[in-house]
């Protein structure tokens, strides 16, 4: 239990964008992987510990930001496969049900012990049709794989690495990028139309 709480805290510090937390989990990663993970420092989540709240389907953590929200169930193991039997199957069903009722995309964060590099993998629970940005993110996050008996379980190699997940959820949306490009185009257009030198304050917006 103590060790489980340690890894839960590790993930919580990363999602909250704490620089020391991001450094700790990416220490043995490549520079490219560290750069992707560091994006969360600029766009952090409010992370609430939900364990022990008595609310089925809340997961261990609840990560919230203005545009998205995820209930997250944290799992750790020395094995690359984790079967969701018994109580773990009940947890999965509760997360699935709350996701369908509330239009959420519950996640599993699976940490493999004793591995170098990015030791976390992210999976999502398929809860049917999603709306807004969640529907876009769902295309990039793998669902929990199924056994031959069609029961969900976790296979570490099939998950999305945490640094890629952070890059995915922390990058600018397409709408934000288009808005910025529109500002740039207007600045250039106005400068050319008036045939005047671009003011210094505008130059910072032009690539």
C-alpha positions in Angstrom: 0.0 0.0 0.0 2.8 2.4 0.9 4.6 1.7 -2.3 1.4 2.1 -4.3 0.9 5.5 -2.7 4.4 6.4 -3.7 3.8 5.8 -7.4 0.4 7.5 -7.2 2.1 10.6 -5.8 4.8 10.4 -8.5 2.2 10.6 -11.2 0.2 13.3 -9.4 3.3 15.5 -9.2 3.9 15.1 -13.0 0.3 15.9 -14.0 0.4 18.9 -11.7 3.3 20.2 -13.7 5.8 20.3 -10.8 9.3 20.6 -12.4 11.0 18.4 -9.9 8.3 15.7 -10.5 8.8 15.8 -14.2 12.5 15.6 -13.8 12.2 12.6 -11.5 10.3 10.5 -14.0 12.2 11.5 -17.1 15.7 11.2 -15.6 16.7 8.2 -17.8 14.7 9.3 -20.8 16.0 10.8 -24.1 16.2 14.6 -24.5 13.3 14.4 -26.9 11.1 12.5 -24.4 12.0 14.9 -21.7 11.1 17.9 -23.9 7.6 16.4 -24.6 7.0 15.7 -20.9 8.0 19.2 -19.9 5.1 20.6 -21.8 2.9 19.8 -18.8 4.8 22.5 -16.8 3.2 25.2 -19.0 -0.2 23.5 -19.0 -0.6 21.7 -15.7 -3.7 19.9 -14.3 -5.4 20.4 -11.0 -4.9 16.8 -9.6 -7.3 15.6 -6.9 -6.6 12.4 -5.0 -9.9 10.5 -5.2 -8.9 7.2 -3.5 -10.9 6.4 -0.4 -13.7 8.9 -1.3 -16.2 6.1 -1.5 -17.4 7.1 -5.0 -17.3 4.1 -7.4 -15.7 5.0 -10.7 -13.8 8.0 -9.5 -10.4 6.3 -9.9 -7.4 7.1 -7.8 -6.8 10.5 -9.2 -8.9 13.1 -10.9 -7.0 15.4 -13.3 -8.8 18.6 -14.2 -8.0 21.5 -16.5 -10.2 24.1 -18.3 -10.6 22.0 -21.4 -10.4 18.4 -20.2 -10.9 16.1 -17.2 -9.8 12.5 -16.6 -10.6 10.0 -13.8 -7.3 7.9 -13.6 -6.8 4.5 -12.0 -3.1 3.9 -11.1 -1.6 0.5 -11.3 1.9 -0.7 -10.7 3.5 -4.1 -11.3 6.8 -6.0 -12.1 4.9 -7.9 -14.7 4.1 -6.5 -18.2 0.6 -8.0 -18.1 -2.0 -7.2 -15.5 -5.2 -9.1 -15.5 -8.2 -7.3 -14.2 -9.9 -10.0 -12.1 -12.1 -9.9 -9.0 -11.9 -6.5 -7.4 -9.9 -5.1 -10.3 -12.7 -6.1 -12.7 -15.2 -4.3 -10.5 -13.1 -1.2 -10.6 -13.0 -1.3 -14.4 -16.8 -1.7 -14.6 -17.3 1.2 -12.2 -15.0 3.5 -14.3 -16.7 2.4 -17.5 -20.2 3.1 -16.1 -19.3 6.6 -14.8 -17.6 7.4 -18.1 -20.7 6.5 -20.0 -23.0 8.4 -17.6 -20.9 11.6 -17.5 -19.3 11.7 -21.0 -15.8 11.2 -19.5 -12.8 9.2 -20.7 -11.4 7.2 -17.7 -7.8 6.3 -18.0 -5.4 3.6 -16.6 -1.9 4.7 -15.8 0.3 1.6 -15.6 3.8 1.8 -14.2 6.2 -1.0 -14.8 8.8 -1.4 -12.0 12.5 -1.9 -12.7 12.5 -0.4 -16.2 14.6 2.5 -17.5 13.2 5.4 -19.5 9.5 6.2 -19.4 8.1 3.5 -17.1 4.5 4.8 -17.4 1.9 3.7 -20.0 -1.6 5.2 -20.5 -4.7 3.3 -21.6 -8.3 4.5 -21.9 -11.5 2.8 -21.2 -13.9 2.7 -24.1 -17.1 4.5 -23.0 -18.7 5.0 -26.4 -19.2 8.3 -28.1 -17.3 11.3 -26.7 -17.7 15.0 -27.5 -15.3 17.9 -27.9 -11.6 17.5 -27.4 -12.1 14.2 -25.7 -13.3 12.7 -29.0 -10.1 13.9 -30.7 -7.8 12.6 -27.9 -9.5 9.2 -27.9 -8.2 8.5 -31.4 -4.6 8.7 -30.1 -4.9 6.8 -26.8 -5.2 3.0 -27.0 -8.0 1.2 -25.2 -7.4 -1.6 -22.7 -6.6 -4.7 -24.8 -9.0 -7.7 -24.5 -8.1 -11.3 -23.6 -9.4 -14.2 -25.7 -12.4 -14.2 -23.4 -13.0 -10.6 -24.3 -12.1 -9.3 -20.8 -10.1 -6.1 -20.5 -6.5 -6.3 -19.1 -3.3 -4.3 -19.4 -0.3 -5.1 -21.6 2.4 -2.5 -20.8 4.0 -2.4 -24.3 0.6 -1.6 -25.9 0.0 1.5 -23.8 0.8 5.1 -24.8 4.1 6.3 -23.1 3.5 9.0 -20.5 5.7 11.6 -22.3 3.6 11.2 -25.5 0.4 11.4 -23.6 1.6 14.7 -22.0 2.6 16.1 -25.4 -0.8 15.1 -26.7 -2.9 16.8 -24.0 -0.7 19.8 -23.4 -0.1 21.0 -27.0 -2.1 23.9 -28.4 -5.4 22.9 -29.9 -5.9 23.3 -33.6 -8.3 26.2 -32.9 -5.7 28.0 -30.8 -3.0 27.5 -33.5 -5.4 28.8 -36.2 -6.2 31.9 -34.1 -2.5 32.6 -33.7 -1.8 32.2 -37.4 -4.7 34.6 -38.2 -3.2 37.2 -36.0 0.1 36.8 -37.8 -1.6 37.1 -41.2 -3.4 40.3 -40.2 -0.3 41.9 -39.0 1.6 41.2 -42.2 -1.4 42.2 -44.3 -1.9 45.5 -42.6 1.9 46.3 -42.8 1.9 45.6 -46.6 -1.3 47.4 -47.3 -0.2 50.6 -45.5 3.4 50.2 -46.8 4.8 51.1 -43.4 7.5 49.5 -41.3 6.2 46.9 -38.8 6.2 48.4 -35.2 8.6 46.6 -32.8 5.8 45.3 -30.7 4.3 43.5 -33.7 7.5 41.8 -34.8 7.3 39.4 -31.9 4.2 37.9 -33.4 5.7 37.3 -36.8 7.9 34.3 -37.4 
